[in-house]
Amino acid sequence: MVYMDCSLVEHPELGLHNRGLRGLAGGACVEEQRQGRGSIRTSMTYLEGDLERDNPWLYFDVDDSWLYYARGKTRVAVTVECQGAYLGSEELGFNIAYDSTKGYRFSRWQWVEPGYEWRSYRVELDDVSFANRDGWDFRINAKGSTQDLWVSAVTVEKVVALEPLAPIR
């Protein structure tokens, strides 16, 4: 497993990197405390002079020594720990845009439940490539939400396929 956990002061990135990717278009997230936890925040829409801007993406790069150019042979699970939707139902959501064997693909849209509590959402991907195309392996995409997304931690783990049990004779 690799992770990024903003609550950890000493080693917030262990094999899963975000800080070095904040200069990418739409990925200039803000690191801040939210309800006593370290987190990174998207910016849905804000004014910069007369122009509307947004930073709806949180980019991540999986350490190549852990998984690189998987060619769809390794199933992974991405778990996102985020704060609930304070504006209510179907106001905040995200999906995972990822480097797959067929180019960039998106997971299904995940609505974030209403409330202020921290929640975890797990997305399984079975066709990842993670070959650092454009310098990143996946991004959390909150574009289309009406409020900012606060993420405290993200983990990526390899999902081991279970072999079917042999019939008992």
C-alpha positions in Angstrom: 0.0 0.0 0.0 1.1 3.6 -0.7 -0.5 6.7 0.8 -0.7 10.4 1.2 -2.0 11.5 4.6 -1.9 15.3 5.3 -2.4 14.6 9.0 1.0 13.2 9.3 3.6 15.9 9.9 6.8 13.9 9.5 6.0 11.8 6.4 2.7 12.8 4.7 3.7 11.1 1.5 4.8 7.5 1.5 4.9 6.2 -2.1 2.0 8.4 -3.2 3.0 11.9 -4.2 0.9 15.1 -4.6 3.0 18.1 -3.5 5.3 18.0 -6.5 2.4 18.1 -8.9 0.6 21.2 -7.7 1.9 23.2 -10.6 -0.1 21.3 -13.1 -3.1 23.0 -14.7 -6.1 22.9 -12.5 -4.2 21.2 -9.7 -3.1 24.1 -7.5 -4.8 22.7 -4.4 -4.4 24.4 -1.0 -3.0 22.6 2.0 -4.9 23.6 5.2 -6.3 22.5 8.5 -10.0 21.4 8.4 -11.7 20.4 11.6 -8.3 19.7 13.2 -7.0 17.6 10.4 -4.5 18.4 7.7 -6.1 18.3 4.3 -5.8 19.5 0.7 -8.6 21.5 -0.9 -9.8 22.0 -4.4 -11.0 25.4 -5.5 -14.2 25.2 -7.5 -14.5 28.7 -8.9 -12.8 31.9 -7.8 -12.0 35.2 -9.5 -8.5 36.2 -10.5 -8.9 39.7 -11.6 -11.8 39.6 -14.1 -11.2 35.9 -15.0 -12.9 33.0 -13.4 -10.5 30.2 -12.5 -10.8 26.8 -10.8 -8.5 24.1 -9.4 -10.8 21.1 -9.3 -8.1 18.4 -9.5 -5.8 16.7 -7.0 -3.0 15.0 -9.0 -1.1 11.9 -7.7 1.9 9.9 -8.8 2.4 6.4 -7.5 6.1 5.6 -6.8 7.4 3.7 -9.8 9.2 1.2 -7.5 5.8 0.2 -6.1 3.8 0.0 -9.4 4.8 1.1 -12.9 3.4 0.3 -16.3 1.0 -2.3 -14.9 -0.6 -2.9 -18.3 -3.9 -3.8 -16.7 -2.4 -6.8 -14.9 -2.8 -5.3 -11.4 -6.1 -4.4 -9.9 -5.9 -1.4 -7.5 -8.2 0.2 -5.0 -8.0 4.0 -4.4 -9.5 5.1 -1.0 -10.2 8.8 -0.6 -10.9 10.2 2.9 -12.8 13.4 2.5 -15.1 15.7 4.5 -18.9 15.4 3.9 -20.8 17.8 1.7 -21.8 20.7 3.8 -24.1 22.2 1.1 -26.3 19.0 1.1 -27.1 16.0 -1.1 -25.6 15.9 -4.6 -23.6 19.1 -4.2 -20.2 17.5 -3.9 -18.8 14.5 -5.7 -15.7 13.2 -7.5 -14.4 10.5 -9.7 -10.9 9.2 -10.5 -9.3 10.1 -13.8 -6.5 7.6 -14.3 -3.9 6.4 -16.7 -5.3 3.1 -18.1 -4.4 0.6 -20.7 -6.7 2.6 -23.1 -5.5 6.1 -22.3 -7.1 8.3 -19.6 -10.3 6.9 -18.2 -12.7 7.9 -15.5 -14.2 5.8 -12.7 -17.9 6.2 -12.0 -19.0 9.4 -10.2 -19.1 9.2 -6.4 -21.4 11.5 -4.6 -20.2 12.6 -1.2 -22.8 12.2 1.6 -24.0 15.3 3.3 -22.6 16.4 6.7 -19.3 17.6 8.2 -18.0 14.2 9.2 -14.9 12.7 7.5 -15.9 9.8 5.2 -14.0 7.2 3.2 -14.8 6.1 -0.4 -13.1 3.2 -2.2 -12.9 2.9 -5.9 -11.5 -0.3 -7.6 -9.8 0.0 -11.0 -8.9 -3.0 -13.0 -7.2 -1.6 -16.1 -4.5 0.8 -14.7 -1.3 1.4 -16.5 0.3 4.1 -14.2 3.1 4.8 -16.6 3.4 8.5 -15.6 1.7 9.8 -18.7 1.8 13.6 -18.5 3.7 13.2 -15.2 0.9 11.7 -13.1 -0.9 8.4 -12.6 -4.3 9.6 -11.5 -6.2 12.6 -10.3 -9.2 13.1 -8.1 -11.7 15.1 -10.3 -14.2 17.2 -8.4 -15.2 19.4 -11.5 -18.9 19.9 -11.5 -19.3 20.1 -7.7 -20.8 23.2 -6.2 -18.4 23.2 -3.2 -14.8 22.6 -2.5 -13.5 19.1 -1.7 -11.3 18.6 1.4 -9.2 15.4 1.3 -7.3 14.3 4.3 -5.8 11.0 3.0 -5.6 8.9 -0.1 -4.3 5.3 -0.2 -3.7 3.0 -3.1 -3.4 -0.7 -2.6 -3.1 -3.7 -4.8 -6.1 -5.9 -4.8 -5.2 -9.6 -4.8 -7.6 -11.7 -6.8 -8.7 -14.8 -5.0 -8.3 -18.1 -6.7 -11.5 -20.1 -6.9 -11.6 -22.9 -4.3 -11.1 -26.4 -5.7 -14.1 -28.6 -5.1 -13.9 -30.9 -2.1 -13.7 -34.5 -3.2 
